[in-house]
Amino acid sequence: MIALVVPAWGQAGAGAVAPAAPVVPTPNFWDQGQRFAEPNLSARARIRFLTSVDFAPFNFLDQRGRLAGFHVDLARTICEELDIAARCQIEARPFTELGDLLTAGDGEAVIAGLAINADNRSRFAFTHPFFRYPARFVTLAGQPMDAELRSGLAGVRVGVVSGSAHEAMLRSFFPQAEVVGLPTRDEALAALRAERVRAVFGDGVGLSFWLSSEAAADCCAFAGGPYLSDHFLGEGLAIAVKPEDEDLRAAFDYAIGRIVASGRMSELLLRYFPVSAF
């Protein structure tokens, strides 16, 4: 069983790539019109964030075995913003146990990609989402498909993983496209490189890391998009707390809003995504 506990303010950015100068605007999923009262958490003896280590680049163990990732650094930044860093901890446990641990009072918050669905909404309260998963098209480098996108991809062969949410999304968003279902993403990308399809449609986060990998060898690039859909891709990432802990949820929303407004959210995204998924 994994049970790593570190102070939320320690080892900031462990295992992360230093942020580069932004060349592509980072997304802002936060409504700047929202206003939250400044919280008072002085009565809290400690705040324990629960996470896991199997959701890179959001939460993982770095090469030295230290807890790292976008979620980990976001938790630390929230604690700094709320001036409670000395009372914050981040504990890594198996993902399947996180919800039960929160319910049992073995932590105050889960920051690990817990799905925002009907079942979890009945058990927990969530902050406003701070990240949403984009779907993206990938094409061969130097072969943009702006004209095809303007025409709704009519008759254009697009590879996608069969039976996936991305296939359903592709058929809904681009009903005129010629959808080519393939068993895996690797097979879809192989079909693209062999020019059996004009593009591949899939998870923008995973594809962003593939584009920067040695396996891709600079063969390809994003085209169009990003495309977002709560219906097909879910509501994104948020922090979960116990339903009765409204004050803590509101405090996190307040802190995240200030982190977005100050530009620090963009810095975190740039730190962990070598090729912007957006």
Sequence and secondary structure as in RCSB ss.txt:
>XXXX:A:sequence
MIALVVPAWGQAGAGAVAPAAPVVPTPNFWDQGQRFAEPNLSARARIRFLTSVDFAPFNFLDQRGRLAGFHVDLA
RTICEELDIAARCQIEARPFTELGDLLTAGDGEAVIAGLAINADNRSRFAFTHPFFRYPARFVTLAGQPMDAELR
SGLAGVRVGVVSGSAHEAMLRSFFPQAEVVGLPTRDEALAALRAERVRAVFGDGVGLSFWLSSEAAADCCAFAGG
PYLSDHFLGEGLAIAVKPEDEDLRAAFDYAIGRIVASGRMSELLLRYFPVSAF
>XXXX:A:secstr
   EEEETTSSTTTT       SS     S TT        TT S EEEEE SEETTTEEE TTS EESHHHHHH
HHHHHHTT GGGEEEEE  GGGHHHHHHTTS SEE S    SHHHHHH EE   SB   EEEEEETT   HHHHH
TTTTT EEEEETTSHHHHHHHHH TTSEEEEESSHHHHHHHHHTTSSSEEEEEHHHHHHHHTSTTTTT EEEEEE
EE  HHHH S B  EE TT HHHHHHHHHHHHHHHHHTHHHHHHHHH SS   
